[in-house]
Amino acid sequence: MPSHREPAGKARVARVEVDLTRCAGYGYCVDAAPEVFRMSETAEVAEVLRPEPGPELADSVREAARVCPANAVFLFKDGPAEPGPDSEPGGGGSTPAG
């Protein structure tokens, strides 16, 4: 079964990814969910510290995806680590981090 985008405020977040081709290094995801994201020491991009954040961090991860101006944070309910045609940037409309 393919991965599906996580609707804002609904189901659990099983996996989090940052699309490094989109990430512009704003760091809003780090501000929203510092337990899950950090800024890279070698490049101006966000890194995922906890790719499977758990239900206690779901709200902050959704917020991180929502506030990303580059739409680089992807939230998945299940499935493989590859974003596919059924997956979109996290949160509620457009929501990636960077």
C-alpha positions as CSV (number, residue, x, y, z in Angstrom):
1,M,0.0,0.0,0.0
2,P,1.5,3.4,-0.9
3,S,2.3,6.1,1.6
4,H,-0.4,8.7,2.2
5,R,-0.2,12.3,3.2
6,E,-1.1,13.1,6.8
7,P,-4.2,15.3,7.1
8,A,-3.7,18.1,9.6
9,G,-4.9,17.2,13.1
10,K,-6.3,13.8,12.1
11,A,-4.4,10.5,12.0
12,R,-1.1,9.6,13.5
13,V,2.3,10.5,12.0
14,A,4.3,7.4,11.4
15,R,7.2,8.9,9.5
16,V,8.6,12.4,8.8
17,E,10.9,13.4,6.0
18,V,12.5,16.6,4.7
19,D,12.9,17.0,0.9
20,L,16.4,18.4,0.7
21,T,15.7,19.6,-2.8
22,R,13.0,21.9,-1.5
23,C,14.4,22.9,1.9
24,A,15.6,26.5,2.0
25,G,17.0,26.5,5.5
26,Y,14.4,28.7,7.1
27,G,14.5,26.6,10.3
28,Y,10.8,27.0,11.1
29,C,10.5,23.2,11.5
30,V,13.2,23.3,14.1
31,D,11.4,26.0,16.0
32,A,8.1,24.0,15.9
33,A,9.5,20.6,16.7
34,P,13.1,20.7,18.0
35,E,12.8,17.1,19.2
36,V,12.4,16.0,15.6
37,F,14.3,18.5,13.5
38,R,17.7,20.3,13.6
39,M,19.6,22.4,11.2
40,S,22.5,20.7,9.5
41,E,26.0,21.6,10.6
42,T,27.3,21.3,7.0
43,A,24.5,22.7,4.9
44,E,21.7,25.2,5.3
45,V,19.0,22.5,5.4
46,A,16.9,20.8,8.1
47,E,17.7,17.3,9.2
48,V,15.2,14.8,10.7
49,L,16.4,13.6,14.1
50,R,13.4,11.3,14.7
51,P,12.0,10.0,11.5
52,E,9.3,8.1,13.5
53,P,8.4,10.7,16.1
54,G,5.6,8.9,17.9
55,P,2.1,10.2,18.9
56,E,3.3,12.5,21.6
57,L,5.1,14.7,18.9
58,A,2.4,14.5,16.2
59,D,1.0,18.0,16.9
60,S,4.4,19.7,16.8
61,V,5.4,17.7,13.6
62,R,2.2,18.8,11.9
63,E,2.9,22.4,12.9
64,A,6.5,22.1,11.5
65,A,5.0,21.0,8.2
66,R,2.4,23.7,8.3
67,V,4.8,26.6,8.8
68,C,7.5,25.5,6.3
69,P,7.5,28.2,3.6
70,A,9.4,25.8,1.2
71,N,6.9,22.9,1.6
72,A,9.8,20.5,2.3
73,V,8.4,18.6,5.3
74,F,6.5,15.4,4.4
75,L,4.4,13.5,6.9
76,F,3.4,9.8,6.3
77,K,0.9,7.6,8.1
78,D,2.6,4.4,6.9
79,G,4.4,2.8,3.9
80,P,7.9,3.1,2.3
81,A,10.3,6.0,2.7
82,E,9.9,7.2,-0.9
83,P,7.5,10.1,-1.5
84,G,5.3,9.0,-4.4
85,P,2.3,10.3,-6.4
86,D,0.0,9.7,-3.4
87,S,2.2,11.7,-1.0
88,E,2.2,15.4,-0.6
89,P,4.0,17.8,1.7
90,G,2.8,17.5,5.3
91,G,0.2,19.4,7.3
92,G,-3.1,20.7,5.9
93,G,-2.7,22.4,2.5
94,S,0.9,22.9,1.7
95,T,3.2,22.3,4.6
96,P,6.8,21.4,4.4
97,A,9.7,22.7,6.4
98,G,13.1,23.9,5.6
